[in-house]
Amino acid sequence: MPQAETISIIGPLMDRNMALRRELTNTRNIFRETIQKIFAMAERDLSCAICLGVFSRPLTLPDCGHTYCGSCLESFFSKQIERCPFSQRTCPTCRNHATSAPVPAFTLHGLLDGMSVVAREMREALSASQVHFTPALDSFIGDT
């Protein structure tokens, strides 16, 4: 094959290679940004109204449906009893009477465990590629 013909084939292949590399980079950026948006939205929606952190051992009040970290709710109820020993426990958000004991939010706990695993994997992958990640990803790494 003559050299001129080889060069005429290599040029378009190199151009296509560069275009594919740019497309791959753009796709990776879009993927990373989308994942980070999902985790930021989840962080907002899976946060305890007492400590403002991502739920840890989430408990739900059956009477109103509000959910809090187990330790936050226990602490809130303890302080309520300290202030007024004979008062009935109330929800920290809506102040409805909490006549039933808080129940574990098993589905939420499972979701948080899964997100924690994914966040850890994403952080490792992003760290390996020296890409910066949002703090929202770190919110899901730890106890749930």
SEKOLPA-799228 format. One record per residue: residue number from 0; x, z, y negated of N, C-alpha, C in turn; residue in one letter. Coordinates in nm, 2 decimals. Example, Ala and Ser with C-alpha at 12.3 -4.5 7.8 and 13.67 -1.06 7.14 Angstrom:
REM SEKOLPA-799228
0;1.32;0.78;0.57;1.23;0.78;0.45;1.32;0.78;0.33;a .
1;1.28;0.71;0.22;1.37;0.71;0.11;1.29;0.79;0.00;s .
//
This chain:
REM SEKOLPA-799228
0;0.09;0.00;0.12;0.00;0.00;0.00;0.09;0.00;-0.12;m .
1;0.07;-0.09;-0.21;0.15;-0.10;-0.34;0.13;0.03;-0.42;p .
2;0.24;0.06;-0.50;0.24;0.18;-0.58;0.13;0.17;-0.69;q .
3;0.10;0.06;-0.75;0.00;0.05;-0.85;-0.14;0.08;-0.79;a .
4;-0.16;0.03;-0.67;-0.29;0.06;-0.61;-0.31;0.21;-0.57;e .
5;-0.20;0.27;-0.53;-0.20;0.41;-0.50;-0.23;0.49;-0.62;t .
6;-0.17;0.46;-0.73;-0.19;0.53;-0.86;-0.33;0.51;-0.90;i .
7;-0.39;0.39;-0.88;-0.53;0.37;-0.93;-0.63;0.45;-0.84;s .
8;-0.59;0.48;-0.72;-0.68;0.57;-0.64;-0.66;0.71;-0.67;i .
9;-0.53;0.76;-0.69;-0.50;0.90;-0.72;-0.56;0.94;-0.85;i .
10;-0.56;0.86;-0.96;-0.61;0.90;-1.09;-0.76;0.94;-1.08;g .
11;-0.85;0.86;-1.03;-0.99;0.91;-1.02;-1.01;1.03;-0.93;p .
12;-0.93;1.04;-0.82;-0.94;1.16;-0.73;-0.89;1.28;-0.81;l .
13;-0.79;1.27;-0.89;-0.74;1.39;-0.97;-0.85;1.43;-1.07;m .
14;-0.91;1.33;-1.13;-1.02;1.35;-1.23;-1.13;1.42;-1.16;d .
15;-1.17;1.38;-1.04;-1.28;1.44;-0.97;-1.25;1.58;-0.93;r .
16;-1.12;1.60;-0.89;-1.08;1.73;-0.85;-1.09;1.83;-0.97;n .
17;-1.05;1.78;-1.09;-1.05;1.87;-1.21;-1.20;1.90;-1.24;m .
18;-1.29;1.80;-1.23;-1.43;1.82;-1.26;-1.49;1.92;-1.16;a .
19;-1.45;1.91;-1.04;-1.50;2.00;-0.94;-1.45;2.15;-0.96;l .
20;-1.33;2.16;-1.01;-1.27;2.29;-1.04;-1.34;2.35;-1.16;r .
21;-1.37;2.27;-1.26;-1.45;2.32;-1.37;-1.59;2.36;-1.33;r .
22;-1.65;2.28;-1.25;-1.79;2.32;-1.20;-1.78;2.45;-1.12;e .
23;-1.68;2.46;-1.03;-1.67;2.58;-0.95;-1.65;2.71;-1.04;l .
24;-1.57;2.69;-1.15;-1.54;2.80;-1.24;-1.67;2.84;-1.31;t .
25;-1.75;2.73;-1.36;-1.87;2.76;-1.43;-1.97;2.83;-1.33;n .
26;-1.98;2.78;-1.21;-2.07;2.84;-1.11;-2.03;2.99;-1.08;t .
27;-1.91;3.01;-1.07;-1.86;3.15;-1.05;-1.90;3.24;-1.17;r .
28;-1.88;3.19;-1.29;-1.91;3.27;-1.41;-2.06;3.29;-1.41;n .
29;-2.14;3.19;-1.39;-2.29;3.21;-1.39;-2.33;3.31;-1.28;i .
30;-2.27;3.30;-1.16;-2.30;3.40;-1.05;-2.26;3.54;-1.09;f .
31;-2.14;3.56;-1.15;-2.10;3.69;-1.19;-2.19;3.75;-1.30;r .
32;-2.22;3.67;-1.40;-2.31;3.71;-1.51;-2.45;3.75;-1.45;e .
33;-2.50;3.67;-1.36;-2.63;3.70;-1.30;-2.63;3.83;-1.23;t .
34;-2.53;3.85;-1.14;-2.52;3.97;-1.07;-2.51;4.09;-1.16;i .
35;-2.43;4.08;-1.27;-2.42;4.19;-1.36;-2.55;4.21;-1.44;q .
36;-2.63;4.11;-1.47;-2.76;4.13;-1.53;-2.85;4.20;-1.44;k .
37;-2.85;4.16;-1.31;-2.94;4.23;-1.21;-2.90;4.38;-1.20;i .
38;-2.77;4.41;-1.20;-2.73;4.55;-1.19;-2.77;4.63;-1.32;f .
39;-2.75;4.56;-1.43;-2.79;4.63;-1.56;-2.94;4.66;-1.56;a .
40;-3.02;4.56;-1.52;-3.17;4.58;-1.52;-3.20;4.69;-1.42;m .
41;-3.14;4.69;-1.30;-3.16;4.79;-1.20;-3.12;4.93;-1.25;a .
42;-3.01;4.93;-1.32;-2.96;5.06;-1.38;-3.07;5.12;-1.47;e .
43;-3.13;5.03;-1.55;-3.23;5.07;-1.65;-3.35;5.13;-1.57;r .
44;-3.39;5.05;-1.47;-3.52;5.09;-1.40;-3.50;5.20;-1.29;d .
45;-3.38;5.22;-1.25;-3.36;5.32;-1.14;-3.29;5.44;-1.20;l .
46;-3.32;5.48;-1.32;-3.25;5.59;-1.39;-3.35;5.71;-1.40;s .
47;-3.29;5.83;-1.38;-3.36;5.95;-1.39;-3.39;5.98;-1.54;c .
48;-3.51;6.02;-1.57;-3.55;6.05;-1.71;-3.49;6.18;-1.76;a .
49;-3.44;6.26;-1.67;-3.38;6.39;-1.71;-3.23;6.37;-1.74;i .
50;-3.15;6.32;-1.65;-3.01;6.31;-1.67;-2.97;6.17;-1.72;c .
51;-3.06;6.07;-1.72;-3.04;5.93;-1.76;-2.94;5.86;-1.67;l .
52;-2.89;5.91;-1.56;-2.81;5.84;-1.47;-2.89;5.78;-1.36;g .
53;-2.82;5.70;-1.28;-2.89;5.64;-1.16;-2.93;5.75;-1.07;v .
54;-3.05;5.74;-1.01;-3.11;5.84;-0.92;-3.00;5.88;-0.82;f .
55;-3.00;6.01;-0.79;-2.92;6.07;-0.68;-3.02;6.16;-0.60;s .
56;-3.03;6.13;-0.47;-3.13;6.20;-0.39;-3.27;6.20;-0.46;r .
57;-3.33;6.09;-0.48;-3.45;6.08;-0.56;-3.57;6.15;-0.49;p .
58;-3.64;6.23;-0.58;-3.77;6.29;-0.53;-3.88;6.24;-0.62;l .
59;-4.00;6.23;-0.56;-4.11;6.18;-0.64;-4.22;6.29;-0.64;t .
60;-4.28;6.31;-0.76;-4.39;6.40;-0.77;-4.52;6.33;-0.72;l .
61;-4.58;6.37;-0.61;-4.70;6.30;-0.56;-4.82;6.29;-0.66;p .
62;-4.83;6.39;-0.74;-4.95;6.40;-0.83;-4.95;6.29;-0.94;d .
63;-4.83;6.25;-0.99;-4.82;6.15;-1.10;-4.74;6.03;-1.06;c .
64;-4.65;6.05;-0.96;-4.57;5.93;-0.91;-4.43;5.92;-0.98;g .
65;-4.40;6.01;-1.08;-4.27;6.00;-1.14;-4.16;6.05;-1.05;h .
66;-4.04;5.99;-1.06;-3.93;6.01;-0.97;-3.81;6.06;-1.06;t .
67;-3.74;6.15;-1.00;-3.62;6.21;-1.06;-3.51;6.24;-0.96;y .
68;-3.39;6.26;-1.00;-3.29;6.31;-0.91;-3.33;6.44;-0.86;c .
69;-3.30;6.47;-0.73;-3.34;6.59;-0.67;-3.29;6.71;-0.74;g .
70;-3.16;6.71;-0.78;-3.10;6.83;-0.84;-3.16;6.84;-0.99;s .
71;-3.19;6.73;-1.05;-3.24;6.74;-1.19;-3.38;6.80;-1.19;c .
72;-3.46;6.76;-1.09;-3.60;6.82;-1.08;-3.60;6.96;-1.04;l .
73;-3.51;7.00;-0.95;-3.50;7.14;-0.91;-3.45;7.23;-1.03;e .
74;-3.36;7.18;-1.11;-3.31;7.25;-1.22;-3.42;7.26;-1.33;s .
75;-3.49;7.15;-1.35;-3.60;7.15;-1.45;-3.71;7.26;-1.41;f .
76;-3.75;7.26;-1.28;-3.85;7.36;-1.24;-3.80;7.50;-1.25;f .
77;-3.67;7.52;-1.22;-3.61;7.65;-1.23;-3.61;7.70;-1.37;s .
78;-3.58;7.62;-1.47;-3.58;7.65;-1.61;-3.73;7.68;-1.65;k .
79;-3.82;7.60;-1.60;-3.96;7.62;-1.64;-4.01;7.76;-1.59;q .
80;-3.97;7.80;-1.47;-4.01;7.93;-1.42;-3.94;8.04;-1.50;i .
81;-3.81;8.02;-1.54;-3.74;8.12;-1.62;-3.81;8.15;-1.75;e .
82;-3.86;8.04;-1.81;-3.92;8.05;-1.94;-4.06;8.12;-1.93;r .
83;-4.13;8.08;-1.83;-4.27;8.14;-1.81;-4.29;8.15;-1.66;c .
84;-4.26;8.27;-1.61;-4.27;8.29;-1.47;-4.40;8.26;-1.40;p .
85;-4.52;8.27;-1.47;-4.65;8.25;-1.41;-4.71;8.12;-1.44;f .
86;-4.63;8.03;-1.51;-4.69;7.90;-1.54;-4.68;7.81;-1.41;s .
87;-4.76;7.71;-1.42;-4.76;7.61;-1.31;-4.65;7.50;-1.34;q .
88;-4.58;7.45;-1.24;-4.48;7.35;-1.26;-4.55;7.22;-1.31;r .
89;-4.48;7.16;-1.41;-4.54;7.03;-1.46;-4.43;6.92;-1.45;t .
90;-4.48;6.80;-1.46;-4.39;6.68;-1.46;-4.31;6.68;-1.59;c .
91;-4.18;6.65;-1.58;-4.10;6.65;-1.70;-4.14;6.53;-1.80;p .
92;-4.20;6.43;-1.74;-4.24;6.31;-1.82;-4.38;6.32;-1.88;t .
93;-4.48;6.34;-1.79;-4.62;6.33;-1.84;-4.68;6.47;-1.85;c .
94;-4.61;6.57;-1.81;-4.66;6.71;-1.82;-4.78;6.74;-1.73;r .
95;-4.82;6.65;-1.64;-4.93;6.68;-1.54;-4.88;6.79;-1.45;n .
96;-4.98;6.87;-1.41;-4.95;6.98;-1.31;-4.89;6.92;-1.18;h .
97;-4.79;6.98;-1.13;-4.73;6.94;-1.01;-4.78;7.03;-0.90;a .
98;-4.90;7.00;-0.85;-4.96;7.09;-0.75;-4.90;7.07;-0.61;t .
99;-4.84;6.95;-0.58;-4.78;6.92;-0.45;-4.63;6.93;-0.46;s .
100;-4.57;6.96;-0.35;-4.42;6.96;-0.35;-4.36;6.82;-0.37;a .
101;-4.25;6.81;-0.44;-4.19;6.68;-0.45;-4.15;6.62;-0.31;p .
102;-4.16;6.49;-0.30;-4.13;6.43;-0.17;-4.01;6.33;-0.19;v .
103;-3.93;6.32;-0.08;-3.82;6.23;-0.09;-3.87;6.08;-0.11;p .
104;-3.80;6.01;-0.20;-3.84;5.87;-0.22;-3.75;5.79;-0.13;a .
105;-3.79;5.78;0.00;-3.70;5.72;0.10;-3.67;5.57;0.07;f .
106;-3.77;5.50;0.03;-3.75;5.35;0.00;-3.65;5.34;-0.11;t .
107;-3.67;5.42;-0.21;-3.58;5.41;-0.33;-3.44;5.45;-0.29;l .
108;-3.43;5.56;-0.20;-3.30;5.60;-0.15;-3.23;5.49;-0.08;h .
109;-3.31;5.42;0.01;-3.25;5.31;0.08;-3.20;5.19;-0.01;g .
110;-3.28;5.17;-0.11;-3.25;5.06;-0.21;-3.12;5.10;-0.28;l .
111;-3.11;5.22;-0.32;-2.99;5.27;-0.40;-2.87;5.27;-0.31;l .
112;-2.88;5.30;-0.18;-2.77;5.30;-0.08;-2.72;5.15;-0.07;d .
113;-2.82;5.06;-0.06;-2.78;4.92;-0.04;-2.71;4.87;-0.17;g .
114;-2.77;4.90;-0.28;-2.71;4.86;-0.41;-2.57;4.92;-0.43;m .
115;-2.55;5.04;-0.38;-2.42;5.10;-0.39;-2.31;5.02;-0.31;s .
116;-2.35;4.98;-0.19;-2.26;4.90;-0.10;-2.23;4.77;-0.17;v .
117;-2.33;4.70;-0.22;-2.31;4.57;-0.29;-2.23;4.59;-0.41;v .
118;-2.25;4.69;-0.49;-2.17;4.72;-0.61;-2.03;4.74;-0.58;a .
119;-2.00;4.82;-0.47;-1.87;4.85;-0.43;-1.80;4.71;-0.39;r .
120;-1.87;4.63;-0.31;-1.81;4.50;-0.27;-1.78;4.41;-0.39;e .
121;-1.88;4.41;-0.48;-1.86;4.33;-0.60;-1.74;4.37;-0.68;m .
122;-1.73;4.50;-0.70;-1.62;4.56;-0.78;-1.49;4.52;-0.71;r .
123;-1.48;4.53;-0.58;-1.35;4.50;-0.51;-1.32;4.35;-0.53;e .
124;-1.43;4.26;-0.51;-1.41;4.12;-0.53;-1.37;4.08;-0.67;a .
125;-1.43;4.14;-0.77;-1.40;4.11;-0.91;-1.26;4.17;-0.94;l .
126;-1.23;4.28;-0.89;-1.09;4.34;-0.92;-0.99;4.25;-0.86;s .
127;-1.01;4.20;-0.74;-0.91;4.11;-0.67;-0.89;3.99;-0.75;a .
128;-1.00;3.94;-0.82;-0.98;3.82;-0.90;-0.95;3.85;-1.04;s .
129;-0.92;3.97;-1.07;-0.89;4.02;-1.21;-0.99;3.98;-1.31;q .
130;-1.12;3.99;-1.27;-1.23;3.97;-1.36;-1.29;4.10;-1.40;v .
131;-1.32;4.11;-1.53;-1.38;4.24;-1.58;-1.53;4.25;-1.54;h .
132;-1.57;4.37;-1.50;-1.71;4.39;-1.46;-1.77;4.49;-1.56;f .
133;-1.91;4.49;-1.56;-1.98;4.58;-1.65;-1.99;4.72;-1.59;t .
134;-2.00;4.82;-1.67;-2.02;4.96;-1.63;-2.14;4.97;-1.54;p .
135;-2.24;4.89;-1.56;-2.36;4.90;-1.47;-2.33;4.89;-1.33;a .
136;-2.23;4.81;-1.29;-2.19;4.80;-1.15;-2.14;4.94;-1.10;l .
137;-2.06;5.01;-1.18;-2.01;5.14;-1.15;-2.12;5.25;-1.13;d .
138;-2.23;5.23;-1.20;-2.34;5.33;-1.20;-2.39;5.34;-1.05;s .
139;-2.38;5.24;-0.98;-2.44;5.24;-0.84;-2.34;5.28;-0.74;f .
140;-2.21;5.31;-0.78;-2.11;5.35;-0.68;-2.10;5.50;-0.69;i .
141;-2.13;5.56;-0.58;-2.13;5.71;-0.58;-2.24;5.76;-0.50;g .
142;-2.28;5.89;-0.52;-2.39;5.95;-0.45;-2.52;5.89;-0.49;d .
143;-2.61;5.87;-0.39;-2.75;5.83;-0.41;-2.84;5.93;-0.35;t .
//
